[in-house]
Amino acid sequence: MAEKNWYKNAVVYQLYPKSFYDSNGDGIGDIRGIIQKLDYIQSLGVTVIWLCPVYCSPMKDNGYDISDYYRIDPSFGNNDDLDELIELSRARGIGVVMDMVVNHCSDQHEWFQKAIADPEGPFADYFYIRKGQQSGPPNNWRCWFGGSAWEPIENTPYYYLHVFTKQQPDLNWENPKLREEIFRIMNFWLDKGVVGFRLDAITDLKKLPGLPSLPPDGEDGLAAVNRWTENVPGIGAFLSEMKERTYGRVNAMTVGEAGGVKAGELMDYISLDDGYFSMIFDFSISRVNVGFYWCDVLDWNTETLKQRLQQTVKQNGSLGWMGIVLENHDQPRCIDHFLPESGRNFYGASLLALMQLMRRGTPFVYQGQEIGMRNVAWADIQEYDDVSSHSQYQEAKRRGFSDAQAMAFIHSMSRDNSRTPFQWSSALSAGFTTGKPWLKANEQYAQINVEKQEQDQRSLLNWYRKLIKLRTSSPWTEVLIDGSEEYVYQEIPNLLAYVRELNGQKLFILCNFQDREQVLALGTFQTILADNYGRACLTDGQKITLRPYEAVLLA
C-alpha cells in the first residue's frame, strides 16, 4: 500500500493522448506513441502522468463521453498497450493516473441503450429519465453548452437529463446499483496498476432533489444547470462511499475537477487528514479574463492574480492541499492567457513556470506548456473541433457581435488552443504524425518545438527541467513540499512575491509582471538558485533590480 499523502511529492505531466504523438500515421495520437516518448517524459523529471480519457467512445466530446469503461478505444490502441505503458512507466519511477468520468457516460453506452429501449425498465433508473410537462421538458434547466438540459426520447413522452452535451446523459448516483457498477469500474483500473484518478465534473453527481423548475436567469426562460447540480447538499455521502470502496483502500492519488465548492466546505474535499480527495484543482485564476460566456470580458490585472492566490492560501491553511495548474485540455495556453503582448516570450513563459512550480501543492504541467506552445487563431469557426467553441460563437453572434469579434473570443478561449498537436520538431505537422493530423498544428511549430529547445541550454524546456529538479530532488525539496506560502510586497504593483518557509529554512520567489524594471530590498536572501535571465549572483547584496518579466528564486 502506498504511503499516505505520497502525492505531495509528485509533479504531474498531463497528456492529451489524441494530440501527443501518433505512432501509426493515422493522424491520431495513441498509447504506443506515448510509450515511444517515455524517454522524453522521464527527462522532464515528472513523477506522474495523467492520461485524458482513452476508453471506447464515439468522441462527441473527445473521449469524455465513454461507451465502454473497460476497453481502450481502438483509435488509441488496446488494453495490452495500456498495460505496457503502466509497466514501463512504473519501471521509470512514473505512476499513471487515469481520467475517470462518472457523472455521465455516452449515449452509446449499453446502459443507456437499454434505458431508452424501456424508459420504465430497470436501466432507466441508471439515468434521470422523466416524463415531459405540457409538451415540453420536465424542467427549465439549461445545459452547459446552451439550450435545454433535457433531450426527448424518440417516440415516447420521456426525456433524459444531460448537464453537458446531449450525447452525455447524466448517471443517477441515487441508484445503489449504479454506484456498484462505478465502483467495480474504478477497482478494475486500480487493480491494473494505475496510481489514481482525475475525477471529471465530480461535484455534479448530486442533483437538486425533485429536479424542480427554477427562476430563469436568461431571455430563453431557462436556469443555468450548474447552480443546481454542483456541490448539492448530500453529495458528501456519495464521495465518502466512493473513497472507501475504491481509491481509499490503496491510498491512490485523486484530484477532483470540483466546481461549486464553498470555502467553508473546502476541507471536506482536500484535508490531508481525511478529505474526499487528495486534492482538487486550484482554478482560482483560471479564466480570469471572462465570465461564463466568453464574450463577457472581465477587467483584470496582476493585482487580481495576487488577491486570488492569497485567498487560496488562506483557505487552505496548513491542512488543505491543491493541484496547481496554469493550463489543461479545457483552458487556453497560459502565455496568451496571463501575459500582455510584451511578455509573450521566453521571459514571460519562464516567469509563469517559476510562479507555478514553487507554490505549495502538487503542480500539473500540461503537454506543450514546457516548450511554450501558444494559442491558435484560425479564421473560420468551422476549423474548430471543440463543441464549446461553436456554442460560444453562436452566443456571441446572438448578442450582436460581428463575426470578427465573435472569432476574437474563440481565439482567446477555445479549448482547441491546448489540443493542437504537440510540437516535436520543425518537420511537417510538427513531427506529430506522418499522416494528416486530426486537428491542424499551430503555425508556430517551426519556431517552437522540442528538437530546437533540446539544443539550447537556456531554453524554456530546460528551465522547466531545472525547476522540477529543484522541487523534487534538491536540498530545497522539503521546504518546497511542506513549507508555508506567504505573499509579501503586496503593495507593489505588478510584482508577485512570496516566501516558502519550513523550520527556519526560507525561499523567496519574485516575479516582475511588467515590461519595466523594479528595484526591491532583499533582506537576508542572498543566494540565487534560479533566474530566468541567467543571473548567477547579486551585485548589490541589499537590493535587486528586476528586469522586465524577470523571475528569480533566492535563498
matplotlib code that plots the C-alpha trace (Angstrom):
import matplotlib.pyplot as plt

x = [0.0, 1.3, 2.4, -0.3, -0.1, 2.7, 1.2, 2.6, 6.0, 4.6, 4.9, 2.3, 2.5, -0.9, -1.2, -3.9, -3.2, -5.0, -2.6, 0.7, 2.3, 0.9, 2.8, 1.0, 0.4, -3.4, -3.3, -4.4, -2.1, -2.1, -0.8, 2.1, 3.1, 3.3, 5.4, 7.8, 8.2, 8.7, 12.4, 11.3, 8.7, 11.2, 13.7, 11.3, 11.7, 7.9, 6.8, 3.2, 1.4, -2.3, -4.0, -7.1, -9.7, -8.6, -11.7, -14.1, -16.0, -17.9, -15.7, -18.5, -16.6, -13.1, -13.4, -15.4, -18.4, -17.5, -19.3, -17.2, -15.2, -13.3, -11.9, -9.4, -10.7, -9.2, -8.0, -5.7, -4.6, -5.8, -5.8, -2.4, -0.9, -2.1, -0.8, 2.6, 2.5, 1.7, 4.5, 7.2, 6.3, 6.5, 10.0, 11.0, 9.5, 6.5, 2.9, -0.1, -3.3, -6.4, -9.2, -12.4, -15.7, -18.6, -21.1, -22.2, -21.5, -22.0, -25.5, -23.9, -23.2, -25.0, -26.8, -28.3, -29.3, -31.2, -32.7, -34.2, -35.4, -37.5, -37.9, -39.8, -37.4, -34.5, -31.8, -33.9, -33.0, -29.3, -30.2, -32.5, -35.4, -38.6, -41.9, -42.2, -44.6, -47.2, -45.5, -42.1, -39.1, -39.5, -38.0, -36.3, -32.6, -30.1, -27.1, -23.5, -23.5, -26.8, -30.4, -32.4, -30.6, -33.3, -33.4, -36.6, -36.5, -37.9, -41.5, -42.1, -43.3, -39.9, -36.8, -33.3, -31.1, -27.7, -25.7, -23.2, -23.9, -27.0, -24.6, -23.6, -26.6, -26.1, -25.8, -28.2, -26.0, -29.1, -29.3, -27.2, -26.9, -25.4, -22.9, -21.8, -21.2, -19.0, -17.0, -16.4, -15.0, -12.7, -11.4, -10.7, -8.3, -6.7, -6.0, -4.4, -1.8, -2.9, -1.9, -5.0, -7.7, -8.5, -12.3, -14.2, -17.1, -17.1, -19.2, -22.1, -23.1, -25.9, -28.8, -31.3, -33.9, -37.1, -35.5, -37.8, -38.0, -36.3, -36.3, -35.0, -31.7, -31.8, -34.0, -34.5, -36.5, -34.0, -31.9, -28.1, -27.8, -24.5, -26.3, -28.5, -26.1, -22.8, -22.0, -25.6, -26.0, -25.8, -23.1, -20.6, -22.3, -21.6, -18.0, -17.2, -18.6, -16.6, -13.4, -14.0, -14.9, -12.2, -9.2, -9.1, -8.2, -4.9, -4.0, -4.3, -3.9, -7.1, -7.7, -11.2, -12.5, -14.7, -16.8, -19.0, -17.1, -17.6, -14.8, -16.4, -16.7, -13.2, -11.5, -14.1, -12.7, -8.9, -7.9, -4.6, -6.1, -9.4, -10.5, -12.7, -9.8, -6.1, -6.7, -8.9, -7.6, -6.9, -8.9, -8.9, -7.0, -8.4, -10.4, -9.6, -10.5, -14.0, -17.3, -19.4, -19.8, -16.5, -18.0, -18.4, -14.9, -13.7, -11.2, -8.2, -4.6, -1.7, -3.4, -6.3, -4.0, -2.3, -5.6, -6.9, -3.7, -3.6, -7.2, -6.5, -3.5, -5.7, -8.5, -6.1, -4.4, -1.9, -4.2, -5.6, -3.9, -4.4, -3.5, -1.6, -2.4, -1.9, -3.1, -5.1, -7.1, -10.0, -8.0, -6.1, -2.3, -1.0, 1.3, -1.6, -3.9, -1.9, 0.6, 0.3, 1.8, 5.1, 5.5, 4.6, 8.1, 10.7, 10.8, 7.1, 6.7, 9.6, 8.2, 4.9, 6.8, 8.6, 5.4, 3.6, 6.3, 7.5, 4.0, 2.6, 0.5, 1.0, 2.0, 0.4, 2.3, 0.2, 1.8, 3.4, 3.4, 7.1, 8.1, 5.8, 3.1, 0.7, -2.9, -4.1, -6.2, -8.0, -10.2, -13.3, -15.3, -15.6, -11.9, -12.6, -13.4, -14.2, -18.0, -17.9, -16.2, -19.2, -21.8, -19.8, -19.5, -23.3, -23.9, -21.7, -23.4, -26.8, -25.8, -25.0, -21.2, -19.7, -18.1, -14.6, -15.5, -17.0, -13.9, -11.7, -13.4, -12.8, -9.2, -8.8, -10.6, -11.2, -10.3, -8.6, -5.9, -4.5, -5.5, -3.4, -0.7, 2.3, 5.3, 8.1, 10.1, 10.0, 9.0, 5.6, 2.7, 5.2, 6.6, 3.4, 2.3, 3.3, -0.4, -3.0, -3.4, -6.9, -6.5, -4.2, -0.9, -0.1, 1.6, 4.4, 5.7, 8.9, 9.9, 8.6, 9.4, 11.2, 14.0, 15.0, 14.9, 16.9, 19.8, 19.6, 20.6, 18.8, 15.5, 12.2, 12.2, 15.5, 14.2, 11.2, 13.6, 15.7, 12.7, 11.2, 14.5, 14.8, 11.3, 11.8, 15.4, 17.4, 18.3, 15.3, 12.8, 11.4, 10.6, 9.1, 6.8, 5.8, 6.7, 4.2, 3.4, 3.2, 2.7, 4.8, 5.4, 1.7, 1.6, 3.9, 2.0, 2.9, 5.0, 4.1, 6.3, 6.0, 8.1, 8.2, 9.3, 9.8, 11.7, 13.6, 14.6, 13.3, 13.0, 12.0, 10.1, 10.0, 8.0, 8.1, 4.8, 5.7, 7.9, 9.8, 12.4, 11.7, 14.1, 13.5, 15.1, 16.1, 16.8, 18.5, 18.0, 21.4, 21.8, 20.3, 19.0, 17.3, 16.9, 15.3, 17.8, 20.7, 21.8, 24.3, 24.9, 23.8, 25.9, 24.3, 23.5, 20.9, 18.7, 17.9, 16.9, 14.4, 14.3, 11.2, 9.4, 12.3, 11.7, 14.1, 14.3, 16.5, 17.6]
y = [0.0, 3.4, 5.8, 8.2, 11.6, 10.5, 12.7, 15.8, 15.0, 14.5, 16.6, 15.6, 15.8, 15.9, 14.0, 14.6, 11.4, 12.3, 15.2, 13.9, 11.5, 9.4, 6.1, 4.7, 7.6, 7.7, 11.3, 10.5, 10.3, 6.9, 4.9, 3.4, 7.0, 7.8, 4.7, 5.8, 9.2, 7.9, 8.9, 12.5, 12.4, 10.9, 13.7, 16.3, 14.9, 14.4, 11.5, 11.0, 11.2, 11.8, 10.4, 12.2, 9.5, 6.7, 4.5, 3.4, 6.5, 8.0, 11.1, 13.6, 15.3, 14.0, 10.9, 12.4, 10.5, 6.9, 4.0, 1.2, 1.9, -1.4, -1.2, 1.2, 2.9, 1.3, 4.8, 4.8, 1.1, -1.6, -2.8, -4.5, -1.3, 0.4, -2.4, -2.0, 1.8, 1.3, -1.2, 0.7, 3.9, 2.2, 1.0, 4.6, 5.7, 7.3, 6.5, 6.6, 8.4, 7.7, 10.2, 8.9, 10.3, 9.1, 12.0, 10.9, 8.4, 8.2, 7.8, 4.8, 3.0, -0.3, 1.0, 4.0, 2.0, -0.4, 2.6, 4.3, 1.0, 0.7, 4.0, 2.3, -0.6, -1.2, 0.6, 3.7, 4.3, 4.4, 7.8, 10.8, 9.9, 11.8, 12.5, 15.9, 18.6, 20.3, 19.2, 20.4, 19.2, 18.2, 21.4, 24.6, 23.8, 25.0, 22.7, 23.9, 24.3, 26.2, 25.1, 22.7, 20.2, 17.6, 15.6, 13.8, 10.1, 9.4, 8.1, 8.4, 11.0, 10.8, 13.0, 12.4, 14.8, 15.9, 18.6, 18.6, 17.6, 15.6, 12.7, 12.7, 11.5, 12.1, 9.0, 8.7, 8.3, 7.9, 4.4, 2.0, -0.5, 2.2, 3.1, -0.6, -0.6, 2.6, 1.1, -2.0, 0.0, 2.0, -1.0, -2.7, 0.0, 0.3, -3.4, -2.9, -0.7, 2.9, 5.1, 7.2, 9.2, 12.6, 12.8, 14.7, 17.1, 15.2, 17.8, 17.3, 13.8, 15.1, 16.9, 19.2, 16.9, 16.8, 18.4, 21.4, 24.3, 27.4, 31.2, 31.8, 33.7, 34.4, 35.6, 31.9, 31.3, 28.7, 28.5, 27.6, 24.0, 24.4, 26.3, 23.2, 20.3, 21.4, 20.5, 20.0, 19.2, 15.5, 14.8, 14.0, 10.7, 9.7, 10.9, 9.2, 5.9, 6.1, 6.8, 4.0, 1.4, 2.3, 4.6, 5.0, 1.3, 1.7, 5.4, 6.3, 9.9, 11.6, 15.1, 16.4, 18.8, 20.3, 23.3, 25.0, 24.1, 26.8, 28.0, 26.6, 23.1, 23.0, 20.9, 18.2, 17.8, 18.4, 17.9, 16.0, 14.0, 12.7, 14.7, 13.1, 13.5, 14.0, 17.5, 19.5, 21.8, 25.4, 27.1, 30.5, 32.2, 30.1, 32.1, 35.2, 37.3, 36.1, 35.1, 32.0, 33.3, 34.2, 37.4, 38.7, 40.0, 41.0, 43.6, 42.1, 42.7, 41.3, 42.5, 40.2, 37.3, 38.2, 38.5, 35.2, 33.3, 34.8, 33.8, 30.2, 30.1, 31.5, 29.0, 26.0, 26.7, 24.0, 21.0, 21.7, 20.5, 21.7, 20.8, 23.8, 24.3, 27.0, 25.0, 22.0, 20.5, 22.8, 26.1, 28.3, 28.4, 30.3, 32.6, 34.1, 34.0, 35.6, 37.8, 41.0, 41.1, 42.4, 39.3, 36.6, 35.4, 33.3, 35.6, 35.8, 32.0, 31.2, 33.6, 31.7, 28.4, 29.7, 31.1, 27.8, 25.2, 26.9, 27.1, 24.8, 22.0, 19.4, 21.0, 19.9, 20.7, 20.3, 18.9, 21.7, 24.1, 23.2, 24.4, 27.5, 26.4, 29.1, 29.8, 29.4, 32.0, 30.2, 32.4, 30.2, 28.7, 25.5, 24.9, 24.4, 21.0, 22.0, 21.8, 24.6, 26.9, 26.5, 27.2, 30.2, 31.6, 31.3, 33.1, 36.0, 36.2, 36.1, 39.1, 41.1, 40.8, 40.8, 37.7, 39.2, 40.0, 36.5, 34.9, 37.0, 35.5, 32.0, 32.8, 33.8, 30.9, 27.9, 24.5, 23.7, 26.2, 23.4, 20.5, 21.2, 18.5, 18.5, 20.3, 17.8, 19.3, 21.6, 18.6, 18.6, 18.7, 19.5, 15.9, 14.7, 12.4, 11.2, 11.4, 14.1, 15.3, 15.2, 18.9, 21.3, 22.0, 25.5, 27.5, 28.4, 24.9, 25.7, 28.2, 26.4, 22.7, 20.2, 19.4, 23.1, 23.6, 20.4, 22.1, 25.3, 25.0, 28.2, 27.1, 27.1, 23.3, 23.2, 25.9, 23.6, 20.7, 22.8, 23.9, 20.4, 19.1, 21.8, 20.8, 17.0, 16.3, 19.2, 20.5, 22.7, 19.9, 19.7, 23.4, 23.4, 20.5, 21.2, 24.8, 27.6, 30.1, 33.8, 36.6, 39.7, 43.1, 43.2, 47.0, 47.0, 46.9, 44.2, 42.3, 38.8, 37.8, 35.0, 33.2, 29.5, 28.6, 25.4, 25.0, 28.2, 27.4, 30.1, 30.6, 33.9, 33.9, 37.2, 37.6, 41.0, 41.0, 44.1, 45.4, 47.8, 47.4, 47.2, 47.8, 45.8, 45.3, 41.7, 41.5, 38.2, 36.5, 36.5, 33.3, 32.9, 29.4, 30.2, 33.3, 33.4, 36.0, 33.7, 36.0, 34.0, 36.3, 39.6, 42.7, 44.7, 42.5, 44.8, 45.1, 43.7, 45.4, 43.1, 43.4, 43.1, 39.8, 38.6, 35.7, 34.8, 32.2, 33.2, 31.5]
z = [0.0, -1.0, 1.8, 2.9, 1.2, -1.2, -3.9, -2.1, -3.6, -7.1, -10.2, -12.8, -16.6, -18.2, -21.5, -24.1, -25.9, -29.1, -29.7, -28.1, -30.6, -33.4, -33.8, -36.8, -39.1, -38.9, -37.6, -34.1, -31.1, -29.4, -26.4, -28.4, -29.2, -25.5, -25.0, -27.7, -26.0, -22.4, -22.5, -23.1, -20.4, -17.9, -18.9, -17.6, -14.1, -13.6, -11.4, -12.5, -15.9, -16.2, -19.2, -20.6, -21.4, -23.7, -23.2, -26.0, -27.1, -30.1, -29.4, -29.4, -26.6, -27.2, -25.1, -22.2, -23.5, -22.6, -24.2, -22.5, -19.4, -19.5, -23.0, -24.7, -27.8, -31.0, -32.1, -29.1, -29.2, -26.9, -23.3, -23.8, -24.9, -21.7, -19.5, -21.2, -20.6, -16.9, -16.5, -18.5, -16.7, -13.3, -14.2, -14.6, -11.3, -13.0, -12.0, -14.4, -13.4, -15.4, -16.1, -14.6, -15.9, -13.7, -13.8, -17.2, -19.9, -23.7, -25.2, -27.0, -23.7, -23.2, -20.1, -21.9, -24.9, -22.6, -20.8, -23.8, -25.2, -22.0, -20.2, -17.4, -17.0, -14.5, -16.6, -16.8, -13.1, -14.0, -15.5, -14.9, -17.2, -16.6, -18.4, -20.0, -18.8, -21.1, -24.3, -23.0, -20.9, -17.2, -16.0, -17.3, -16.7, -19.2, -20.0, -20.1, -23.8, -24.1, -24.7, -22.5, -20.4, -21.3, -24.6, -25.7, -26.1, -29.6, -29.8, -26.0, -23.6, -21.8, -21.6, -20.2, -18.4, -19.7, -17.9, -20.8, -24.4, -25.4, -26.1, -22.4, -20.3, -16.6, -14.4, -11.4, -8.3, -6.1, -7.5, -5.4, -8.4, -10.5, -7.7, -7.5, -11.3, -10.9, -8.0, -10.0, -12.9, -10.7, -8.9, -12.2, -13.2, -9.7, -9.8, -13.2, -11.5, -12.1, -9.1, -9.1, -10.9, -12.1, -11.4, -14.1, -13.1, -9.8, -7.9, -10.4, -9.0, -6.8, -8.3, -6.6, -5.1, -7.1, -10.1, -9.9, -12.3, -11.1, -11.6, -15.1, -15.4, -19.2, -22.0, -23.0, -19.8, -18.6, -15.5, -15.6, -14.7, -12.7, -10.0, -9.2, -9.9, -8.5, -4.9, -3.9, -0.2, 0.4, -2.2, 0.6, 1.2, -2.4, -2.3, 1.1, -0.1, -3.4, -1.5, 1.0, -1.7, -4.3, -4.1, -0.3, 0.2, -1.7, -0.9, -4.6, -5.7, -6.6, -8.0, -8.4, -11.0, -8.4, -9.3, -6.7, -3.5, -1.0, 1.3, 4.4, 2.8, 1.3, 4.0, 3.5, 0.0, 0.4, 4.0, 4.2, 7.1, 5.6, 2.5, -0.1, -2.5, -2.3, -3.8, -6.1, -8.8, -7.8, -10.5, -8.7, -11.5, -14.4, -17.0, -15.1, -18.2, -19.0, -17.4, -18.2, -21.7, -23.4, -24.8, -21.2, -21.0, -17.5, -16.4, -14.5, -13.8, -11.7, -8.5, -9.3, -9.6, -6.3, -4.5, -5.7, -4.9, -1.5, -0.9, -1.9, 0.6, 3.4, 2.7, 2.5, 5.8, 6.8, 6.2, 2.7, -0.5, -4.0, -7.6, -9.0, -12.7, -15.3, -18.4, -19.2, -22.1, -21.3, -21.0, -23.4, -23.4, -20.3, -22.2, -24.0, -21.0, -18.3, -20.1, -22.1, -25.6, -24.2, -22.1, -24.6, -24.9, -23.1, -20.1, -19.5, -20.0, -17.7, -15.1, -15.1, -14.7, -11.6, -10.1, -10.5, -9.7, -6.4, -4.9, -2.2, -3.7, -6.5, -9.8, -13.0, -16.2, -19.4, -22.5, -24.5, -21.6, -21.1, -24.6, -24.6, -27.0, -28.0, -28.8, -32.4, -34.4, -37.2, -39.4, -39.7, -36.9, -39.0, -38.5, -34.7, -33.4, -29.8, -29.2, -26.7, -29.2, -31.5, -28.8, -27.6, -31.1, -31.6, -28.3, -29.3, -32.6, -30.9, -28.8, -31.9, -32.1, -35.5, -37.0, -36.3, -32.7, -32.2, -33.6, -31.3, -28.3, -29.8, -30.4, -26.8, -25.1, -27.3, -25.9, -29.2, -28.2, -26.0, -28.2, -31.3, -32.0, -29.7, -31.4, -31.6, -34.5, -37.5, -39.7, -41.4, -38.9, -36.1, -36.2, -34.6, -37.4, -40.8, -41.9, -41.8, -38.1, -36.7, -35.8, -37.5, -36.0, -34.7, -37.4, -35.0, -34.8, -36.8, -34.2, -31.1, -30.8, -28.6, -31.1, -31.3, -27.5, -26.7, -28.4, -26.2, -22.6, -21.8, -23.5, -21.8, -21.8, -19.9, -17.5, -16.7, -16.1, -13.8, -11.7, -11.5, -10.3, -7.6, -6.4, -6.4, -5.7, -4.2, -0.7, -1.0, -1.7, 1.8, 2.1, -1.4, -0.5, 3.1, 3.6, 4.2, 1.4, 2.4, 0.0, 0.6, -1.1, -1.7, -2.0, -5.1, -8.4, -11.0, -8.5, -7.4, -4.5, -1.9, 0.7, 1.3, 4.9, 6.9, 10.2, 9.6, 6.0, 3.6, -0.1, -1.8, -5.2, -7.1, -10.4, -12.2, -14.2, -16.4, -19.1, -16.8, -14.1, -10.4, -7.6, -4.4, -1.0, -0.3, 3.4, 4.3, 0.9, -0.8, -2.9, -6.3, -7.1, -10.4, -12.5, -16.0, -17.2, -16.1, -13.3, -11.1, -8.2, -6.6, -7.3, -4.5, -1.5, -0.2, -3.2, -6.6, -9.9, -11.6, -15.4, -17.5, -16.7, -14.6, -12.2, -9.5, -6.8, -3.8, -0.6]

ax = plt.figure().add_subplot(projection="3d")
ax.plot(x, y, z, "-o")
ax.set_aspect("equal")
plt.show()
